Amino acid sequence: MESIWFASCPIERRNPLDRDIKTDIAVIGAGMTGILTAYKLQKTGKSVVVLEANRIASGQTGKTTAKLTSQHGLFYHRMIQDWGEEKARLYAQANENAIEAYRGLVQEEQIDCDFETTDAYVYSQNAEMLKKEALAAQKLGICASFVPTPHFPIDAAGAVKFQNQAQFHPLKLIAPLAQKLTIYENTLVLSVDAHQIKTNRGTVWASKIIFACHYPFIIFPGMYFARMHQERSYVLALENADPPEGMWIGADEHSYSLRHWRNMLLFGGESHRTGKNRQGRRYQALRQKARELFPNSRETAAWSAQDCITPDHIPYIGSYAPSRPDWLIATGFQKWGMTTAMTAAEILCDQLCSKENPYADLFRPGRFSAQSIPGAAEEGAQAMRGLGKRFFQVPRETAETIPQGHGGVVWETGKKTGVLKDQSGKTFSVSPHCPHMGCQLEWNPDEQSWDCPCHGSRFDRQGNLLEGPAQTGISHS
């Protein structure tokens, strides 16, 4: 399940933390956001260290489709209606500026990362909505147009075309930047208290702390667990698929994402809320669609990614919480992590250098809006359902009824147990409760993992931690 980025660009390993240290700024997370932020701050003369629980770029950065675009689905028409034209223009400008910042960084550092200027398209069966989106984007200053008959293998009523967008190889960009930074790999942050960061390898004291770890693991303050959910999506790398020009994404239900890299097509889709994949068959459905659209293609890789979704669909970038003035955060990037990583790096760097940033208020984590109320209510309801299943639902399955190669929560020896049955019929048991906040886990048959439907933590079949916000694995029963 390794992405083409890892397969084509190994990154030099870094040693874990081996002593207690002090620094001006500690960045938690060595993905694109953490690396870009640390790089920019270090250039201002500040002392910066980056703490990474696993390997550099081992999280979502290594699993992205690596599109750099201000085109975020059918977004701007709705944003103008909900937020007004001024804020929508700021959002568009922030993303357009992020693309240019990447372009400038690649030129300044002379990085060979397969950076390519191209167009981005959002397609749909709803031509009227596409036309409204094109007009909204034009009003905000984006070079956009409605394309009535796109040259595209999927049936659609048209597309909205954004010009001068870009795509790249994320690890080829990160690798040379990481060489300039102090990074400690395999250094898991266990707790953060004021200016003290305790890890499994030692303690770090920092004047400022940046949470760039995809989903914040601190429950209070901030309460980000009640303000976001996570979604999974799946990608195939296909050879001999004759990819269309540009980058594509669908706006309708059961739509797909497409972009090329060298002679390959990256074909993605089948998104769902993490922990909501009981039936599985996501890869199966994606492969079936690939065979329909590209019958002569050959699969060379398959992997999945996870995205944090905020209720109002605007990321949280800035101060972590009023009671923690020296903590900063960047999270909730939706499905546009690479573009937003640059926006986040610039906002955080400006904030720590006491510079005004025109986009800071738009992305402010402490904002409150009427648009976020329904989504926040659903996040709370989802968490209550997850906790309710733990305490009030009696499992219907037994270890005997679980098919070989599958898992499920069963009642065993007077308690709930997560049981996996391998192809030989041997069973393996784990605790079915997420250590983050206690929600009942669900078995994900596509990825052979235990997933949390409340906040998106994931664990492998042996109970080892795969994705946060949980910080520990699930114990064997």
Secondary structure, 3 states (H helix, E strand, C coil): CCCHHHHHCCCCCCCCCCCCEEEEEEEECCCHHHHHHHHHHHHCCCCEEEECCCCCCCCHHHHCCCEECCCCCCCHHHHHHHHCHHHHHHHHHHHHHHHHHHHHHHHHHCCCCCCEEEEEEEEECCHHHHHHHHHHHHHCCCCEEEECCCCCCCCCCEEEEEEEEEECCHHHHHHHHHCCCEEECCCCEEEEECCEEEECCCEEEEEEEEECCCCCCCCCCCCHHHCCEEEEEEEEEEECCCCCCCEEEECCCCCEEEEEECCEEEEEEEEEECCCCCCCCHHHHHHHHHHHHCCCCEEEEEEEEEEEECCCCCCEEEEEECCEEEEEEEECCCCCHHHHHHHHHHHHHHHHCCCCCCCCCCCCCCCCCHHHHHHHHHHHHHHHHHHHHHHHCCCCCCCCCCCCCEEEEEEECCEEEEEEECCCCCEEEECCECCCCCCECEEECCCCEEECCCCCCEEECCCCEEECCCCCCCCEC
